[in-house]
Amino acid sequence: MRAVVVPEEGAPEHMTIGEVSTPEPRPDEVLVKVHATALNRADTFQRQGHYPPPEGASDILGLEMAGTVAETGSEVLDWHENDRVFALLDGGGYAEYTAVHKDRLMAVPPGLSMREAAAVPEVFLTAYQALHWLGGLQAGHHVLVHAGASGVGTAAIQLARRAEAHPYVTASAPKHEVCRDLGAEATIDYQSENFAHRIADRTDERGVDIILDFIGAPYFHQNVDSLALDGRIVQLATLGGSTVEQVSLRALMAKRAQLLASTLRSRSLDYKVQLTQEFASDVLPQFIDGQLEPVIDSVYDWTDVADAHRRMENNENAGKIVLSIIE
């Protein structure tokens, strides 16, 4: 089969379309013909040699995909040839075929195209895990989402609104409209505003119950200042740096704060199966009636994958960047 290969770690132009072996599904796996995949920051880090795949995972880039069932393993009973499916992956999405454990697949909701479906798994499952499993999201909670126009950010805004919480976001000013259209109640320009001050004004000094942060060290102190009593910071990435200077444990104790750090890709199969199945049951129906929607920034033919990576690395996107493999 054809796949995006990275013969040399580094710049986007090192990626190319090459020939690799088609995966053979294990008894509990399904071979999927990939129609579309989508970019994630992890893909850019892996391309540069900074984020190797978990042991046993495909070394091909791509953490999500949508496609049709091509072949099923001997233990697979619930999926059949040509079923429309999509899934979160540990790797292997930038390819014509990928093998997926049968219990990690979800049926593409009626009305969603393959491109739209490919833009759902990684960001919505990450946001769902962060808000509900780690953050303890409840109705009435105040939630601050950093990088609000990112894929996970746009998903988190929608999931917070769905839970009758109050989402606030940081994003560059040109991306504020996208966030407001999704339901963000306040948009903060991280380039020109102190978000802790804005949160204090917005919440009458109360603070927020949950913070989803991808930036890391540069935001840590303002995050603590922004928390309500018993608030939680859910740390999902450290794009701005990982070393925080002069941490005051007393400030954390005064807020009775919780700092929860999480990655999803390295979690166990059982964890990811449980997350997928809960999401499919609890959330997926709302893509059918339009209460939730994937936010797509742009679609590239997968042969233009280098341009797609440059767009993400230049922070030009608002929402997901999709790679189309089958027109």
C-alpha positions as CSV (number, residue, x, y, z in Angstrom):
1,M,0.0,0.0,0.0
2,R,1.0,3.7,-0.2
3,A,1.6,5.7,3.0
4,V,3.3,8.9,4.1
5,V,6.9,8.0,5.0
6,V,9.5,10.0,6.8
7,P,12.9,8.8,5.5
8,E,14.7,11.6,7.4
9,E,13.4,13.3,10.6
10,G,13.1,17.0,10.5
11,A,11.3,19.5,8.1
12,P,7.9,18.9,6.5
13,E,9.4,18.5,3.1
14,H,11.1,15.3,4.2
15,M,7.8,13.5,4.1
16,T,6.9,11.7,0.9
17,I,4.4,9.1,-0.3
18,G,6.0,5.6,-0.5
19,E,5.3,1.9,-0.7
20,V,5.0,0.0,2.6
21,S,3.6,-3.4,3.6
22,T,-0.2,-3.5,4.1
23,P,-1.0,-4.4,7.7
24,E,-2.5,-7.8,8.3
25,P,-5.3,-7.7,10.9
26,R,-5.0,-9.9,14.0
27,P,-8.0,-12.0,15.0
28,D,-9.5,-9.1,17.0
29,E,-8.7,-6.4,14.5
30,V,-10.3,-4.8,11.4
31,L,-8.5,-3.7,8.3
32,V,-9.9,-0.4,7.3
33,K,-9.5,1.3,3.8
34,V,-8.7,4.9,4.9
35,H,-10.6,7.6,3.1
36,A,-9.4,10.5,5.2
37,T,-7.2,11.3,8.2
38,A,-6.4,14.5,10.1
39,L,-3.4,16.3,11.6
40,N,-2.5,16.5,15.2
41,R,0.4,18.3,16.9
42,A,1.8,14.9,17.8
43,D,2.3,14.2,14.1
44,T,4.6,17.2,13.7
45,F,6.6,16.2,16.8
46,Q,6.9,12.6,15.6
47,R,8.0,13.8,12.2
48,Q,10.8,15.7,13.9
49,G,11.9,12.7,16.0
50,H,10.6,14.0,19.3
51,Y,7.5,11.8,19.9
52,P,8.1,8.1,19.1
53,P,5.0,5.9,18.8
54,P,4.2,3.5,21.7
55,E,5.7,0.1,21.6
56,G,3.9,-2.1,19.1
57,A,2.2,0.8,17.3
58,S,2.6,1.6,13.7
59,D,5.5,4.0,13.0
60,I,3.4,5.7,10.3
61,L,2.1,9.1,11.2
62,G,-1.6,9.6,11.9
63,L,-3.7,9.3,15.1
64,E,-7.2,9.1,13.6
65,M,-9.0,8.2,10.4
66,A,-12.3,7.4,8.7
67,G,-12.8,4.8,6.1
68,T,-14.6,1.6,5.2
69,V,-14.1,-2.0,6.5
70,A,-11.9,-4.0,4.0
71,E,-11.3,-7.1,6.0
72,T,-12.1,-8.5,9.5
73,G,-10.2,-10.8,11.8
74,S,-11.6,-14.2,12.8
75,E,-12.9,-12.9,16.2
76,V,-14.7,-9.9,14.7
77,L,-18.5,-10.3,14.6
78,D,-19.9,-6.7,14.8
79,W,-18.2,-5.2,11.7
80,H,-18.7,-6.1,8.1
81,E,-17.2,-5.3,4.7
82,N,-17.9,-1.7,3.6
83,D,-19.1,-0.5,7.0
84,R,-18.3,3.2,7.4
85,V,-16.1,3.5,10.5
86,F,-13.8,5.9,12.2
87,A,-11.4,5.7,15.2
88,L,-8.6,7.1,17.3
89,L,-5.3,5.4,16.5
90,D,-1.9,4.9,18.1
91,G,-0.4,5.5,14.6
92,G,-0.9,4.5,11.0
93,G,-3.5,7.0,9.8
94,Y,-1.5,8.5,7.0
95,A,-1.9,5.4,4.8
96,E,-4.3,3.6,2.4
97,Y,-5.0,0.9,5.0
98,T,-4.8,0.6,8.8
99,A,-5.5,-2.2,11.2
100,V,-7.7,-1.2,14.3
101,H,-8.8,-3.2,17.3
102,K,-12.5,-4.0,16.8
103,D,-13.6,-2.3,20.0
104,R,-11.9,1.0,19.1
105,L,-14.0,1.5,16.0
106,M,-17.1,3.7,15.9
107,A,-19.7,3.8,13.2
108,V,-19.7,7.1,11.2
109,P,-22.9,8.9,12.1
110,P,-25.4,9.4,9.3
111,G,-24.9,12.7,7.6
112,L,-21.2,13.0,8.3
113,S,-18.8,12.8,5.4
114,M,-15.6,10.8,5.8
115,R,-13.6,14.0,6.0
116,E,-15.8,15.3,8.8
117,A,-15.6,12.0,10.6
118,A,-11.8,11.9,10.4
119,A,-11.8,15.3,12.2
120,V,-13.6,13.9,15.3
121,P,-11.8,11.1,17.1
122,E,-8.6,12.5,18.5
123,V,-9.9,15.9,19.5
124,F,-13.3,14.9,20.9
125,L,-12.0,11.9,22.8
126,T,-9.1,14.0,24.2
127,A,-11.5,16.8,25.2
128,Y,-14.1,14.3,26.6
129,Q,-11.5,12.5,28.7
130,A,-10.0,15.8,30.0
131,L,-13.3,17.5,30.9
132,H,-15.3,14.5,32.2
133,W,-12.9,11.8,33.4
134,L,-10.2,14.1,34.7
135,G,-11.9,17.5,35.2
136,G,-15.1,16.2,36.7
137,L,-17.2,18.6,34.6
138,Q,-20.6,19.5,35.9
139,A,-23.4,21.8,34.9
140,G,-22.6,25.4,36.0
141,H,-18.9,24.9,36.1
142,H,-16.7,27.7,34.7
143,V,-14.1,26.3,32.3
144,L,-11.1,28.0,30.7
145,V,-9.8,26.4,27.5
146,H,-6.4,27.5,26.2
147,A,-5.8,27.3,22.5
148,G,-9.5,27.6,22.1
149,A,-9.4,27.5,18.3
150,S,-7.3,24.4,18.1
151,G,-8.9,21.0,17.3
152,V,-9.2,20.0,21.0
153,G,-10.2,23.5,21.9
154,T,-13.1,23.7,19.5
155,A,-14.2,20.2,20.8
156,A,-13.9,21.3,24.4
157,I,-16.0,24.4,23.9
158,Q,-18.8,22.3,22.5
159,L,-18.6,19.6,25.1
160,A,-18.7,22.3,27.9
161,R,-21.7,23.9,26.4
162,R,-23.4,20.5,26.1
163,A,-22.8,20.0,29.8
164,E,-24.4,23.4,30.6
165,A,-21.1,24.8,31.8
166,H,-19.6,28.2,31.0
167,P,-16.6,28.0,28.5
168,Y,-14.0,30.8,28.2
169,V,-11.1,30.6,25.9
170,T,-7.7,32.1,25.0
171,A,-6.8,32.4,21.4
172,S,-5.3,34.9,19.0
173,A,-7.8,37.7,18.1
174,P,-8.5,36.6,14.5
175,K,-9.7,33.2,15.8
176,H,-12.2,34.6,18.4
177,E,-15.2,34.6,16.1
178,V,-14.8,30.8,15.5
179,C,-14.8,30.3,19.3
180,R,-17.8,32.5,20.0
181,D,-19.8,30.8,17.2
182,L,-19.2,27.5,19.0
183,G,-20.4,28.9,22.3
184,A,-17.5,30.5,24.1
185,E,-18.8,33.0,26.5
186,A,-15.6,35.0,26.7
187,T,-12.6,35.2,24.3
188,I,-9.3,36.4,25.5
189,D,-6.4,37.5,23.3
190,Y,-3.4,35.8,24.8
191,Q,-1.1,38.1,22.8
192,S,-2.3,41.3,24.4
193,E,-4.3,40.4,27.6
194,N,-3.6,38.9,31.0
195,F,-6.0,36.1,31.0
196,A,-6.0,35.8,34.8
197,H,-7.3,39.4,35.1
198,R,-10.0,38.7,32.5
199,I,-11.1,35.6,34.2
200,A,-11.3,37.4,37.6
201,D,-13.4,40.1,36.0
202,R,-15.7,37.6,34.2
203,T,-16.3,35.4,37.3
204,D,-16.5,38.2,39.9
205,E,-13.1,37.0,41.4
206,R,-14.5,33.5,41.8
207,G,-12.2,31.8,39.2
208,V,-12.8,28.8,37.0
209,D,-13.3,25.2,38.1
210,I,-11.4,23.5,35.2
211,I,-8.5,24.7,33.0
212,L,-7.5,22.8,29.9
213,D,-3.9,23.8,29.1
214,F,-1.6,22.8,26.2
215,I,1.0,25.6,26.7
216,G,2.6,24.7,30.0
217,A,5.2,26.7,31.8
218,P,4.4,30.2,30.5
219,Y,0.8,29.9,31.7
220,F,1.3,28.1,35.0
221,H,1.2,31.0,37.4
222,Q,-1.7,32.7,35.7
223,N,-3.5,29.3,35.7
224,V,-3.2,29.0,39.4
225,D,-4.4,32.6,39.8
226,S,-7.4,31.8,37.6
227,L,-8.6,28.8,39.6
228,A,-11.6,28.7,41.8
229,L,-11.4,26.9,45.2
230,D,-11.0,23.2,44.5
231,G,-10.2,23.9,40.9
232,R,-8.4,21.5,38.5
233,I,-5.7,22.2,35.9
234,V,-5.7,19.4,33.3
235,Q,-2.3,19.6,31.5
236,L,-2.4,18.0,28.1
237,A,0.7,19.4,26.5
238,T,3.7,21.7,27.1
239,L,4.0,23.6,23.8
240,G,5.5,26.6,25.5
241,G,7.9,24.8,27.7
242,S,7.8,22.3,30.6
243,T,10.0,23.9,33.4
244,V,8.2,26.3,35.7
245,E,10.3,28.7,37.8
246,Q,9.5,29.5,41.4
247,V,6.5,27.4,42.0
248,S,4.6,28.3,45.2
249,L,3.1,25.2,46.8
250,R,1.3,27.6,49.2
251,A,-0.5,29.1,46.3
252,L,-1.7,25.7,45.2
253,M,-2.7,24.8,48.7
254,A,-4.6,28.0,49.2
255,K,-6.8,27.1,46.2
256,R,-6.9,23.4,47.2
257,A,-5.9,23.0,43.6
258,Q,-5.4,19.8,41.6
259,L,-2.9,19.5,38.8
260,L,-3.6,16.5,36.5
261,A,-1.2,15.7,33.7
262,S,-2.4,13.3,31.0
263,T,-1.5,11.8,27.7
264,L,-3.9,9.6,25.8
265,R,-1.7,7.9,23.2
266,S,0.3,5.9,25.8
267,R,-2.8,4.7,27.7
268,S,-3.7,1.0,27.8
269,L,-5.9,-0.7,25.2
270,D,-8.6,-1.3,27.9
271,Y,-8.6,2.4,28.8
272,K,-8.9,3.6,25.2
273,V,-11.6,1.0,24.5
274,Q,-13.6,2.1,27.5
275,L,-13.2,5.8,26.6
276,T,-14.3,5.1,23.0
277,Q,-17.3,3.1,23.9
278,E,-18.5,5.6,26.5
279,F,-18.0,8.4,24.0
280,A,-19.9,6.5,21.3
281,S,-22.8,5.9,23.6
282,D,-23.0,9.2,25.4
283,V,-21.9,11.8,22.8
284,L,-21.9,10.4,19.3
285,P,-25.7,10.6,18.8
286,Q,-25.4,14.4,19.1
287,F,-23.4,14.5,15.8
288,I,-26.5,13.2,14.1
289,D,-28.8,16.0,15.2
290,G,-26.2,18.7,14.7
291,Q,-25.8,19.6,18.4
292,L,-22.1,18.8,18.0
293,E,-19.9,19.2,14.9
294,P,-16.4,18.8,13.8
295,V,-14.7,22.1,13.0
296,I,-12.6,21.8,9.8
297,D,-10.1,24.5,9.0
298,S,-9.0,23.1,5.7
299,V,-8.7,19.9,3.6
300,Y,-5.5,18.9,1.7
301,D,-4.9,16.1,-0.6
302,W,-2.6,13.8,1.2
303,T,0.1,14.3,-1.4
304,D,0.3,17.8,-0.1
305,V,0.9,16.7,3.5
306,A,4.0,18.9,3.8
307,D,1.9,22.0,3.2
308,A,-0.6,20.8,5.7
309,H,2.1,20.4,8.4
310,R,3.4,23.9,7.7
311,R,0.0,25.4,8.2
312,M,-0.3,23.7,11.6
313,E,3.2,24.6,12.6
314,N,2.6,28.3,11.6
315,N,-0.5,28.3,13.9
316,E,-2.7,29.3,10.9
317,N,-5.5,26.9,11.5
318,A,-8.7,27.3,13.4
319,G,-10.1,23.7,13.8
320,K,-8.9,20.6,12.2
321,I,-6.7,20.1,9.1
322,V,-7.8,17.1,7.2
323,L,-5.9,15.0,4.7
324,S,-8.1,13.4,1.9
325,I,-6.8,10.0,0.7
326,I,-9.8,9.0,-1.4
327,E,-11.8,11.7,-3.1
